[in-house]
Amino acid sequence: MREGSAPSGIHGRGLRYLRARWRVLVRLGGWSVLETGQTFLTGYAPARALDEGFLAGRPGVGLGWLGVAGIGVLVGAFGTVRVYAAVAALVEPLRDVLVGRVVARGVREADAGALSGLTQQVEIARDTFAGLVMVSRSFVFTAVGAVVGLASLDPLLLLVVMPPLAAGLGLFAATLRPLARRQEEFLVADEALADGLGRVCPGLRDITAAGAEDRVAADTARLVDTEQRAAYSLARWSVLRVASLALGGQLPIVLLLACAPWLLARGVTTGALVGALAYVTQSLLPALHNLVHGLGTSGSRLVVVLRRLVREPAAAPAAAAPASGGQTVRRELHATPPPHSRTAAPGPDDDGTYPAPPGIAAHPSAPALPDDRTDAKPADRYAESGHRLAPHAPALSLTAVSFAYGPAATPVVDHLDLALPAGAHLAVVGPSGIGKSTLTALIAGLLRPTGGSIRLCGHPVPSPEAAALRVLIPQEAYVHTGTLAENLGHLRTDPVPEPELLAAAEAVGLAPLLEALGGPRASVDPAALSAGERQLVALTRAYLSYAPLVLLDEATCHLDPGAEERAERAFAHRPGTTLVVVAHRISSARRAGRVLLMDGSRTAYGTHDELVRDSPAYRELVGGWTAVPPKRSEPALPLGDPDRVDAVAGSGLAGDGGHVVAYGPVRQAQVPRDLRDGGPLGREG
């Protein structure tokens, strides 16, 4: 069904539906006649009670007419009960038809919205249709009863009441179509906002991991602005709805009172005037109010819901021709991500889906390299993606970098200078809470220094260019639901050839787990993996990325010493890689070419042997690493750990239970389900 023809199609189907149930309509009209009689007696009986009874000195006659009015109320109530039964006979078949169409479409098209259609939209359609039938029927029969009553009392009363009533109905009829359009626009905007939030909220971690907060916030703000504009437009047209009520329902009251002397002078009795006021205030005004609000608001809602429920099944779309350079793969944020994506920065597309987040090392224009280039240096891959590397610039350069967690706080990093050439291997060591993880967050651009500057390959930090040059693996690794290949290729924009993926898994030490899970295409349940297994997945993902600078912030703390050594050596031997490791074992410092000791004023830099010789603080730290602690109650250590270091010490980068996870250009707060609280922000290991 074409969008433009939807309303007329719905109206046509509605007329056919009503014609097929003409007997129900006749029964409904028959019982509604009793309501007409009740309305007629609402004004006629009090008028006769005054004129022929109380004002004529015959109270018995007056009470008799009031008794007739009471009997009319009882008869009308009996008719109203029967009306509800007739309305149910008219409405329930509609519900059955809609349920049948929703179920059929859900089975035929595997429509994901079938459940919502059954539980919400069908009920909305049934209730709204029933309300419209009741409101429209009530106004028609109430108006007929009131008009007949006014004519019976005195035709002059019609001259006063009918013109403003007709004008009010005309104004309402003139505004009904544009008001319905505004109502529909508001409903569509509201549903678009709800749908957008429904897609965004389950994927907040992926949005943060991909660095898409600003874009998603801007897109959500546009949805909010669209709904606000629709609401303002609806409110402006609703003023005319109020005007039609005032014109058709309240102006007749004013005119009856203002014209009372003129009417009385022309033979209209006092009782007739009171009866006319009763018709307007007790019948016409409430019926008009219900009609305006019911038909004006619920009518458009019914059209919107019915158009969705009775839409024809969409024809199978023709296969879209892939764009040059490959096919764009999209996914919803809360769904299983595909292994590859050629899209640019993440954000909602026209269909409401999000491209797979490119990750830290993703490059929008990165071409898929042939299989014989799988051994290319990360820097070469980065350059081939269309980005520039500053010639002869250090891989990492810190100039007088300072950082404090508050204006009055003691600096965690204080005027630190550091330069690492490409291919360097640096271990960062120091006492717990001294600022090692803070330093890696500064290098990654997750925190902004309060002083000094940081550059990656000549690019300032933070910047998009610098963000694409580094990958940070924190202590608590991020693994999403999906296949193992999708997890490992999360930071790549080009498809990862399986031989390259298997080679990376073998180098890092993931191969046994990969084989145990069933290969790259095996599904992964993050909750079923141990902390060490999740770290191996994250390490292999980083190994496959194009980022030439790798930051391991206690990223191997859940591995045994042998597995840790294998992973670190894999990155150290990865072509063109500059490696920075926050060490939690002395073996990591011994393997590194250079060691940075962070210890406040005793910060030192050099090789392991130089620091052992020249730095008392480093010798003290090494002694604490290697000394056998006295017998006391303490956590169990991994078997065969020569360094005697608790392999599960928490990093505590963010102490509010949400740890920063650097899988995108900006920070991501990881859920605290399997994290330990590290205390106040800034305390880290």
C-alpha positions as CSV (number, residue, x, y, z in Angstrom):
1,M,0.0,0.0,0.0
2,R,1.4,3.4,-1.0
3,E,1.9,5.9,1.8
4,G,-0.1,8.5,0.0
5,S,-3.1,6.2,-0.5
6,A,-3.2,4.8,2.9
7,P,-5.9,7.0,4.4
8,S,-8.3,6.6,1.5
9,G,-7.6,2.9,1.5
10,I,-8.4,2.7,5.2
11,H,-11.6,4.7,4.8
12,G,-12.7,2.4,2.0
13,R,-12.1,-0.7,4.1
14,G,-13.9,0.9,7.0
15,L,-17.0,1.6,4.9
16,R,-17.0,-2.0,3.6
17,Y,-16.6,-3.3,7.1
18,L,-19.6,-1.2,8.3
19,R,-21.7,-2.2,5.3
20,A,-21.1,-5.9,6.1
21,R,-22.4,-5.3,9.6
22,W,-25.5,-3.2,8.8
23,R,-27.7,-5.3,11.1
24,V,-25.5,-4.3,14.0
25,L,-25.7,-0.7,12.9
26,V,-29.5,-0.9,12.8
27,R,-29.6,-2.4,16.3
28,L,-27.2,0.3,17.5
29,G,-29.4,3.0,16.1
30,G,-32.6,1.5,17.5
31,W,-31.3,1.5,21.0
32,S,-29.8,5.0,20.5
33,V,-33.4,6.3,19.8
34,L,-34.0,5.8,23.5
35,E,-31.2,8.2,24.2
36,T,-32.8,10.7,21.8
37,G,-36.0,10.4,23.9
38,Q,-34.1,11.0,27.1
39,T,-32.4,14.1,25.6
40,F,-35.8,15.4,24.4
41,L,-37.3,15.1,27.8
42,T,-34.2,16.8,29.4
43,G,-35.5,20.2,28.3
44,Y,-39.2,19.6,27.4
45,A,-40.3,18.2,30.7
46,P,-38.8,21.0,32.9
47,A,-40.3,23.6,30.5
48,R,-43.8,22.1,30.9
49,A,-43.3,21.6,34.6
50,L,-42.7,25.4,34.9
51,D,-45.3,26.7,32.5
52,E,-48.1,24.3,33.2
53,G,-47.3,23.4,36.7
54,F,-45.3,25.5,39.2
55,L,-45.8,28.9,37.5
56,A,-49.5,28.1,36.9
57,G,-50.0,27.2,40.6
58,R,-50.4,23.5,39.9
59,P,-47.4,21.8,41.7
60,G,-48.9,18.4,41.1
61,V,-48.6,18.9,37.3
62,G,-45.1,20.2,37.7
63,L,-44.0,17.2,39.8
64,G,-45.7,14.9,37.2
65,W,-43.6,16.4,34.4
66,L,-40.5,16.0,36.5
67,G,-41.4,12.4,37.1
68,V,-41.7,11.9,33.3
69,A,-38.2,13.3,33.0
70,G,-37.0,10.8,35.6
71,I,-38.6,8.0,33.7
72,G,-36.9,9.2,30.6
73,V,-33.5,9.0,32.4
74,L,-34.2,5.4,33.4
75,V,-35.3,4.4,29.9
76,G,-32.2,6.1,28.5
77,A,-30.0,4.3,30.9
78,F,-31.5,1.0,29.7
79,G,-30.9,2.0,26.1
80,T,-27.3,2.9,27.0
81,V,-26.7,-0.6,28.4
82,R,-28.0,-2.1,25.1
83,V,-25.9,0.3,23.1
84,Y,-22.7,-1.0,24.8
85,A,-23.6,-4.5,23.8
86,A,-24.2,-3.4,20.2
87,V,-20.9,-1.5,20.1
88,A,-19.1,-4.6,21.3
89,A,-20.7,-6.6,18.5
90,L,-19.4,-4.0,16.1
91,V,-15.9,-3.6,17.6
92,E,-14.8,-7.2,18.6
93,P,-14.9,-8.5,15.0
94,L,-12.5,-5.7,14.0
95,R,-10.2,-6.8,16.7
96,D,-10.4,-10.4,15.4
97,V,-9.6,-9.2,11.8
98,L,-6.6,-7.1,13.0
99,V,-5.3,-10.0,15.1
100,G,-5.5,-12.3,12.2
101,R,-3.6,-9.9,9.9
102,V,-0.9,-9.3,12.5
103,V,-0.4,-13.0,13.2
104,A,-0.4,-13.8,9.5
105,R,2.1,-11.1,8.7
106,G,4.3,-12.2,11.7
107,V,4.4,-15.7,10.4
108,R,4.8,-14.8,6.7
109,E,7.3,-12.1,7.1
110,A,8.9,-12.9,10.5
111,D,7.8,-9.4,11.5
112,A,9.6,-8.4,14.7
113,G,6.8,-6.0,15.5
114,A,4.1,-8.7,15.5
115,L,4.2,-9.0,19.3
116,S,3.9,-5.3,19.8
117,G,1.0,-5.3,17.3
118,L,-0.8,-8.0,19.2
119,T,-0.2,-6.5,22.7
120,Q,-0.6,-2.8,22.1
121,Q,-1.6,-1.6,18.6
122,V,-4.6,-3.9,18.2
123,E,-5.9,-3.0,21.6
124,I,-5.4,0.7,20.9
125,A,-7.3,0.3,17.6
126,R,-10.2,-1.5,19.3
127,D,-10.5,0.9,22.2
128,T,-10.2,4.0,20.0
129,F,-12.7,2.7,17.5
130,A,-15.2,1.9,20.3
131,G,-14.7,5.4,21.7
132,L,-15.3,7.0,18.3
133,V,-18.4,5.0,17.7
134,M,-19.8,6.0,21.1
135,V,-18.9,9.7,20.7
136,S,-20.2,10.1,17.2
137,R,-23.4,8.2,17.9
138,S,-24.0,10.2,21.1
139,F,-23.6,13.5,19.4
140,V,-25.9,12.6,16.5
141,F,-28.7,11.4,18.6
142,T,-28.3,14.0,21.3
143,A,-28.3,16.8,18.7
144,V,-31.5,15.3,17.1
145,G,-33.2,15.1,20.4
146,A,-32.2,18.7,21.4
147,V,-33.2,20.2,18.0
148,V,-36.6,18.5,18.1
149,G,-37.1,19.6,21.7
150,L,-36.2,23.3,20.9
151,A,-38.6,23.2,17.9
152,S,-41.3,21.8,20.1
153,L,-40.8,24.5,22.7
154,D,-40.7,27.4,20.3
155,P,-39.1,27.7,16.8
156,L,-37.6,31.1,17.8
157,L,-35.2,29.3,20.1
158,L,-33.7,27.6,17.0
159,L,-32.9,31.0,15.6
160,V,-30.8,31.7,18.7
161,V,-29.1,28.3,19.3
162,M,-28.6,26.8,15.8
163,P,-26.4,29.5,14.1
164,P,-23.6,29.5,16.6
165,L,-23.9,25.7,16.9
166,A,-23.6,25.3,13.1
167,A,-20.7,27.8,13.1
168,G,-18.9,25.8,15.8
169,L,-19.4,22.5,13.9
170,G,-18.2,24.1,10.7
171,L,-15.1,25.5,12.3
172,F,-14.4,22.1,13.8
173,A,-15.0,20.3,10.5
174,A,-12.7,22.8,8.7
175,T,-9.8,22.2,11.1
176,L,-10.4,18.4,11.4
177,R,-8.1,17.4,8.5
178,P,-5.2,19.7,9.3
179,L,-5.6,18.9,13.0
180,A,-5.5,15.2,12.2
181,R,-2.3,15.7,10.1
182,R,-0.6,17.5,13.0
183,Q,-1.8,14.8,15.4
184,E,-0.3,12.2,13.1
185,E,2.9,14.1,12.7
186,F,3.2,14.3,16.5
187,L,2.5,10.6,16.9
188,V,5.0,9.7,14.3
189,A,7.6,12.0,15.8
190,D,6.9,10.5,19.3
191,E,7.2,7.0,18.0
192,A,10.5,7.9,16.1
193,L,11.9,9.3,19.3
194,A,10.9,6.2,21.3
195,D,12.3,3.9,18.6
196,G,15.5,5.9,18.5
197,L,15.9,5.7,22.2
198,G,15.0,2.0,22.1
199,R,17.9,1.4,19.7
200,V,20.4,3.7,21.5
201,C,19.9,2.8,25.1
202,P,20.7,-1.0,24.8
203,G,23.9,0.0,22.8
204,L,25.3,2.7,25.0
205,R,28.4,0.7,25.6
206,D,29.0,0.2,21.9
207,I,28.3,3.9,21.3
208,T,30.9,4.9,23.8
209,A,33.3,2.2,22.6
210,A,33.0,3.6,19.1
211,G,33.3,7.2,20.1
212,A,29.9,8.1,18.8
213,E,28.5,10.0,21.8
214,D,28.4,13.4,20.0
215,R,26.9,12.1,16.8
216,V,24.3,9.9,18.6
217,A,23.5,12.8,21.0
218,A,23.0,15.2,18.0
219,D,20.8,12.7,16.2
220,T,18.7,12.2,19.3
221,A,18.5,15.9,19.8
222,R,17.1,16.2,16.2
223,L,14.4,13.6,17.1
224,V,13.5,15.6,20.2
225,D,13.4,18.9,18.3
226,T,11.2,17.3,15.6
227,E,8.7,16.1,18.3
228,Q,8.8,19.5,19.9
229,R,8.0,21.3,16.7
230,A,5.1,18.8,16.0
231,A,3.8,19.4,19.5
232,Y,3.9,23.2,19.1
233,S,2.1,22.9,15.7
234,L,-0.5,20.6,17.3
235,A,-1.0,23.0,20.2
236,R,-1.6,25.9,17.8
237,W,-4.3,24.0,15.9
238,S,-5.8,22.8,19.1
239,V,-6.6,26.5,19.9
240,L,-9.0,26.4,17.0
241,R,-10.6,23.3,18.5
242,V,-11.2,25.2,21.7
243,A,-12.6,28.1,19.7
244,S,-15.1,25.7,18.0
245,L,-16.2,24.6,21.4
246,A,-16.7,28.1,22.6
247,L,-18.5,29.1,19.5
248,G,-20.8,26.1,19.2
249,G,-21.4,25.2,22.8
250,Q,-20.9,28.2,25.0
251,L,-22.0,31.1,22.8
252,P,-25.6,29.8,22.6
253,I,-25.8,30.1,26.4
254,V,-24.7,33.7,26.2
255,L,-27.1,34.4,23.4
256,L,-30.1,32.8,25.1
257,L,-29.4,35.0,28.2
258,A,-28.8,38.1,26.2
259,C,-31.9,37.6,24.0
260,A,-34.1,36.6,26.9
261,P,-36.1,39.9,26.9
262,W,-36.5,39.8,23.1
263,L,-37.7,36.1,23.2
264,L,-40.1,36.7,26.1
265,A,-41.5,39.7,24.3
266,R,-42.3,37.5,21.3
267,G,-44.2,34.9,23.2
268,V,-41.5,32.5,24.3
269,T,-42.4,31.3,27.8
270,T,-40.2,31.2,30.8
271,G,-40.3,27.5,30.9
272,A,-39.3,27.2,27.2
273,L,-36.4,29.5,27.9
274,V,-35.3,27.4,30.9
275,G,-35.7,24.2,28.8
276,A,-33.6,25.7,26.0
277,L,-30.8,26.4,28.5
278,A,-31.1,22.8,29.7
279,Y,-30.7,21.5,26.2
280,V,-27.6,23.6,25.6
281,T,-25.9,23.1,28.9
282,Q,-26.9,19.4,29.7
283,S,-26.9,17.9,26.2
284,L,-25.4,19.9,23.3
285,L,-22.3,21.3,25.1
286,P,-21.2,17.9,26.6
287,A,-21.9,16.1,23.4
288,L,-20.0,18.7,21.3
289,H,-17.1,18.6,23.8
290,N,-16.8,14.8,23.5
291,L,-17.1,14.9,19.7
292,V,-14.3,17.6,19.3
293,H,-11.9,16.0,21.7
294,G,-12.7,12.4,20.8
295,L,-12.8,12.8,17.0
296,G,-10.0,15.3,16.9
297,T,-7.5,13.4,19.0
298,S,-8.5,9.7,18.8
299,G,-9.5,9.7,15.1
300,S,-6.0,10.5,13.8
301,R,-4.5,8.0,16.2
302,L,-6.8,5.3,14.9
303,V,-5.8,6.1,11.3
304,V,-2.1,5.8,12.2
305,V,-2.5,2.5,14.0
306,L,-4.9,1.0,11.4
307,R,-2.6,2.0,8.6
308,R,0.2,0.0,10.2
309,L,-1.9,-3.0,11.2
310,V,-3.5,-3.5,7.8
311,R,-0.6,-2.6,5.6
312,E,0.1,-5.0,2.7
313,P,3.2,-7.2,3.0
314,A,6.2,-5.4,1.5
315,A,7.5,-6.8,-1.7
316,A,10.9,-8.4,-1.4
317,P,13.4,-5.6,-2.0
318,A,15.7,-6.0,-4.9
319,A,19.3,-6.7,-4.0
320,A,21.1,-3.4,-3.7
321,A,24.1,-3.0,-5.8
322,P,27.2,-2.8,-3.5
323,A,29.0,0.5,-3.5
324,S,32.5,0.5,-4.9
325,G,34.9,-0.8,-2.5
326,G,32.6,-3.3,-0.8
327,Q,29.3,-3.8,0.8
328,T,28.1,-1.7,3.8
329,V,27.1,-4.0,6.7
330,R,24.8,-2.5,9.3
331,R,23.6,-3.8,12.6
332,E,21.4,-2.6,15.4
333,L,23.3,-1.6,18.5
334,H,21.8,-4.3,20.7
335,A,22.2,-7.0,18.1
336,T,25.1,-9.2,17.3
337,P,27.6,-7.1,15.4
338,P,28.9,-8.2,12.0
339,P,32.6,-8.9,11.6
340,H,33.3,-6.0,9.2
341,S,32.0,-2.6,8.4
342,R,32.9,-0.1,5.7
343,T,31.0,2.8,7.2
344,A,32.4,6.0,8.5
345,A,31.8,7.3,12.0
346,P,29.0,5.5,13.8
347,G,25.6,7.0,13.8
348,P,22.0,6.2,12.9
349,D,21.2,5.8,9.2
350,D,17.9,6.5,7.6
351,D,16.6,3.1,8.5
352,G,17.4,3.7,12.2
353,T,20.3,1.2,12.3
354,Y,23.9,1.8,13.3
355,P,27.0,0.8,11.4
356,A,29.2,-1.6,13.3
357,P,31.4,0.6,15.5
358,P,34.8,0.9,13.9
359,G,36.7,1.0,17.2
360,I,39.9,2.9,18.0
361,A,41.9,1.8,15.0
362,A,39.1,2.0,12.4
363,H,39.7,4.2,9.4
364,P,36.7,5.1,7.2
365,S,38.7,4.8,4.0
366,A,40.9,1.8,4.9
367,P,41.0,-0.5,1.9
368,A,41.0,-4.2,2.2
369,L,44.5,-5.4,1.8
370,P,45.3,-8.5,-0.3
371,D,46.2,-11.6,1.6
372,D,49.8,-11.2,0.8
373,R,49.9,-8.0,2.8
374,T,48.9,-9.5,6.1
375,D,52.4,-9.1,7.5
376,A,52.5,-5.3,6.8
377,K,53.4,-3.0,9.6
378,P,50.5,-1.3,11.4
379,A,52.0,2.0,10.5
380,D,52.0,1.0,6.8
381,R,48.4,-0.1,7.0
382,Y,47.5,3.2,8.7
383,A,49.3,5.1,5.9
384,E,47.5,3.1,3.2
385,S,44.2,4.0,4.8
386,G,44.7,7.6,3.6
387,H,46.1,9.1,6.8
388,R,49.5,10.8,7.2
389,L,52.2,10.0,9.7
390,A,54.6,12.8,10.5
391,P,58.0,11.8,9.2
392,H,60.7,11.2,11.8
393,A,58.3,12.0,14.7
394,P,58.6,9.9,17.9
395,A,55.9,7.3,18.3
396,L,55.1,8.9,21.6
397,S,56.1,12.2,23.0
398,L,55.1,13.8,26.3
399,T,56.2,17.3,27.1
400,A,55.8,18.7,30.6
401,V,52.6,16.7,31.1
402,S,50.7,17.2,34.3
403,F,47.3,16.0,35.5
404,A,45.3,16.3,38.7
405,Y,41.8,15.0,39.4
406,G,40.7,18.4,40.8
407,P,41.9,22.0,41.1
408,A,43.1,21.5,44.7
409,A,44.2,17.8,44.2
410,T,47.8,16.8,44.2
411,P,49.0,16.1,40.6
412,V,49.0,12.4,39.7
413,V,51.3,13.2,36.9
414,D,53.6,16.2,37.4
415,H,55.6,17.8,34.5
416,L,56.5,14.4,32.9
417,D,58.7,14.4,29.8
418,L,59.0,11.3,27.7
419,A,59.9,10.4,24.1
420,L,59.6,6.9,22.6
421,P,60.9,6.0,19.2
422,A,58.9,3.8,16.9
423,G,59.3,0.1,17.9
424,A,60.1,0.9,21.5
425,H,59.0,-1.4,24.3
426,L,58.3,0.5,27.6
427,A,57.2,-0.9,30.9
428,V,55.5,1.5,33.4
429,V,55.9,0.5,37.0
430,G,55.3,2.0,40.4
431,P,53.4,1.6,43.7
432,S,49.6,1.0,43.6
433,G,47.7,4.2,43.1
434,I,50.6,6.2,41.9
435,G,49.1,7.1,38.4
436,K,50.1,4.4,36.0
437,S,46.6,3.8,34.6
438,T,46.1,7.6,34.6
439,L,49.1,7.9,32.4
440,T,47.8,5.4,29.9
441,A,44.4,7.2,29.9
442,L,46.2,10.5,29.1
443,I,48.1,8.9,26.3
444,A,45.0,7.3,24.9
445,G,43.2,10.7,25.0
446,L,40.6,9.5,27.5
447,L,41.8,12.2,30.0
448,R,43.0,15.7,29.1
449,P,46.2,16.8,30.7
450,T,45.9,19.9,32.9
451,G,49.3,21.0,31.6
452,G,51.7,20.1,28.8
453,S,51.1,18.3,25.6
454,I,51.1,14.7,24.2
455,R,51.7,13.7,20.6
456,L,51.4,10.3,18.9
457,C,53.5,10.1,15.7
458,G,53.4,13.9,15.5
459,H,49.6,14.2,16.0
460,P,48.3,16.0,19.1
461,V,46.3,14.1,21.8
462,P,43.4,14.2,21.8
463,S,42.6,14.2,18.1
464,P,40.9,11.8,15.6
465,E,44.3,11.1,14.0
466,A,45.9,10.3,17.3
467,A,42.9,8.1,18.4
468,A,43.3,6.0,15.3
469,L,47.0,5.4,16.1
470,R,46.6,3.7,19.5
471,V,44.7,0.9,21.0
472,L,44.3,0.6,24.8
473,I,43.5,-2.7,26.5
474,P,42.4,-2.3,30.1
475,Q,42.4,-4.9,32.8
476,E,38.7,-5.8,32.3
477,A,38.4,-6.8,28.7
478,Y,35.4,-6.0,26.6
479,V,33.8,-9.0,24.7
480,H,30.4,-8.7,23.0
481,T,27.9,-11.4,22.1
482,G,28.6,-12.7,18.6
483,T,31.0,-14.9,16.8
484,L,34.7,-15.0,17.7
485,A,35.6,-13.6,14.3
486,E,33.3,-10.6,14.9
487,N,35.0,-10.0,18.2
488,L,38.5,-10.2,16.8
489,G,37.7,-8.1,13.8
490,H,36.0,-5.4,15.9
491,L,38.8,-2.8,15.4
492,R,39.1,-3.5,11.6
493,T,37.1,-1.8,8.8
494,D,38.3,-4.4,6.3
495,P,37.5,-8.1,6.4
496,V,40.2,-10.0,8.3
497,P,41.4,-13.0,6.2
498,E,41.1,-16.2,8.2
499,P,44.8,-17.1,7.8
500,E,45.7,-13.7,9.3
501,L,43.2,-14.2,12.1
502,L,44.5,-17.7,12.9
503,A,48.1,-16.4,12.8
504,A,47.3,-13.6,15.3
505,A,45.5,-16.1,17.6
506,E,48.5,-18.4,17.5
507,A,50.9,-15.5,18.2
508,V,49.0,-14.1,21.2
509,G,48.1,-17.5,22.6
510,L,44.4,-17.6,21.8
511,A,44.6,-20.6,19.5
512,P,43.7,-23.2,22.2
513,L,40.6,-21.3,23.2
514,L,39.7,-20.7,19.5
515,E,39.9,-24.4,18.8
516,A,37.9,-25.2,22.0
517,L,35.1,-22.9,21.0
518,G,34.8,-24.3,17.5
519,G,36.8,-21.9,15.3
520,P,36.4,-18.3,14.3
521,R,32.7,-18.7,13.4
522,A,31.8,-20.1,16.8
523,S,29.4,-18.0,18.9
524,V,30.8,-16.4,22.0
525,D,29.0,-15.9,25.3
526,P,31.0,-13.3,27.3
527,A,29.5,-14.4,30.6
528,A,30.8,-18.0,29.9
529,L,34.4,-16.8,29.4
530,S,36.8,-16.4,32.3
531,A,38.5,-13.1,32.9
532,G,41.7,-14.5,31.4
533,E,40.0,-15.8,28.3
534,R,38.3,-12.4,27.7
535,Q,41.8,-10.8,28.0
536,L,43.1,-13.1,25.3
537,V,40.3,-12.2,23.0
538,A,40.9,-8.4,23.6
539,L,44.6,-8.8,23.1
540,T,44.2,-10.7,19.8
541,R,41.7,-8.0,18.7
542,A,44.3,-5.3,19.4
543,Y,47.0,-7.4,17.6
544,L,44.8,-7.5,14.5
545,S,44.2,-3.7,14.6
546,Y,46.1,-1.2,12.5
547,A,47.2,0.8,15.6
548,P,51.0,1.1,15.8
549,L,50.9,2.1,19.5
550,V,49.6,-0.5,21.9
551,L,48.8,0.3,25.5
552,L,48.4,-2.6,27.8
553,D,47.0,-1.4,31.2
554,E,47.4,-4.6,33.2
555,A,45.7,-6.3,30.3
556,T,47.4,-9.6,31.2
557,C,46.8,-9.6,34.9
558,H,44.4,-12.6,34.7
559,L,46.9,-14.7,32.7
560,D,49.6,-16.9,34.1
561,P,53.2,-15.8,33.7
562,G,53.8,-18.0,30.6
563,A,50.7,-16.7,28.8
564,E,51.5,-13.2,29.7
565,E,55.0,-13.5,28.4
566,R,53.8,-15.0,25.1
567,A,51.3,-12.2,24.6
568,E,53.8,-9.4,25.4
569,R,56.4,-10.9,23.1
570,A,53.8,-11.2,20.3
571,F,53.3,-7.4,20.5
572,A,57.0,-6.7,20.9
573,H,57.7,-8.7,17.7
574,R,54.7,-7.2,15.8
575,P,56.2,-5.2,12.9
576,G,56.2,-1.5,13.5
577,T,54.6,-1.7,17.0
578,T,55.4,0.6,19.9
579,L,54.4,-1.2,23.1
580,V,53.6,0.4,26.5
581,V,52.9,-2.0,29.3
582,V,51.7,-1.2,32.8
583,A,53.6,-4.0,34.5
584,H,52.3,-5.9,37.5
585,R,55.2,-8.5,37.5
586,I,58.9,-7.9,37.4
587,S,59.2,-10.2,34.5
588,S,57.3,-7.6,32.3
589,A,59.8,-4.9,33.3
590,R,62.8,-7.2,32.5
591,R,61.4,-7.9,29.1
592,A,60.9,-4.2,28.2
593,G,63.7,-2.2,26.6
594,R,63.0,0.8,28.8
595,V,61.3,1.1,32.2
596,L,59.4,4.2,33.5
597,L,59.2,4.2,37.3
598,M,56.4,6.4,38.6
599,D,56.8,7.3,42.2
600,G,56.0,11.0,42.7
601,S,59.2,12.9,43.1
602,R,61.3,9.7,42.6
603,T,60.2,9.2,39.0
604,A,63.0,7.5,37.0
605,Y,63.5,6.3,33.5
606,G,66.0,3.8,32.1
607,T,66.7,0.1,31.5
608,H,65.9,-2.5,34.1
609,D,69.6,-2.9,35.0
610,E,70.2,0.9,35.1
611,L,67.3,1.5,37.5
612,V,68.3,-1.4,39.7
613,R,71.7,0.2,39.9
614,D,70.7,3.9,40.2
615,S,67.2,4.1,41.7
616,P,66.6,3.1,45.3
617,A,62.9,3.4,44.7
618,Y,63.1,0.9,41.9
619,R,65.2,-1.5,43.9
620,E,62.6,-1.3,46.7
621,L,59.9,-2.0,44.2
622,V,61.8,-5.0,42.7
623,G,62.5,-6.2,46.2
624,G,58.8,-6.1,47.0
625,W,58.1,-8.0,43.8
626,T,60.7,-10.8,44.4
627,A,60.7,-11.1,48.2
628,V,58.8,-14.0,49.7
629,P,56.2,-12.4,52.0
630,P,55.8,-13.5,55.6
631,K,53.1,-16.0,56.4
632,R,49.8,-14.2,56.8
633,S,46.3,-14.4,55.5
634,E,46.3,-13.3,51.8
635,P,44.7,-14.2,48.5
636,A,46.0,-17.3,46.9
637,L,48.6,-16.8,44.2
638,P,48.8,-18.6,40.8
639,L,50.8,-21.8,41.0
640,G,54.2,-21.3,39.6
641,D,54.3,-17.6,39.7
642,P,57.9,-16.7,40.5
643,D,57.2,-13.0,40.9
644,R,54.8,-13.6,43.9
645,V,52.4,-11.0,42.6
646,D,48.6,-11.2,43.0
647,A,47.5,-11.8,39.5
648,V,44.1,-10.3,40.0
649,A,44.9,-7.0,41.5
650,G,42.4,-4.4,40.4
651,S,43.3,-1.4,38.4
652,G,40.7,0.9,39.9
653,L,40.9,3.5,37.2
654,A,37.4,4.7,38.0
655,G,36.3,4.0,41.5
656,D,32.6,4.4,41.0
657,G,32.2,0.9,39.7
658,G,32.4,2.0,36.1
659,H,35.9,1.4,34.6
660,V,37.1,3.3,31.6
661,V,37.4,1.0,28.6
662,A,39.3,2.4,25.6
663,Y,37.7,0.7,22.7
664,G,36.9,4.0,21.0
665,P,38.3,7.5,20.6
666,V,36.4,8.5,23.8
667,R,35.8,6.9,27.1
668,Q,33.4,4.0,27.8
669,A,32.1,3.1,31.2
670,Q,32.1,-0.7,31.6
671,V,29.4,-2.2,33.7
672,P,30.6,-3.2,37.1
673,R,29.2,-6.7,37.0
674,D,32.6,-8.3,37.1
675,L,34.7,-5.4,38.3
676,R,35.8,-4.5,41.8
677,D,35.3,-1.0,43.0
678,G,38.5,0.8,43.2
679,G,37.5,3.7,45.5
680,P,37.6,7.4,44.6
681,L,38.3,8.4,41.1
682,G,42.0,8.6,40.6
683,R,42.9,5.7,42.7
684,E,44.4,3.0,40.4
685,G,47.0,0.3,40.3
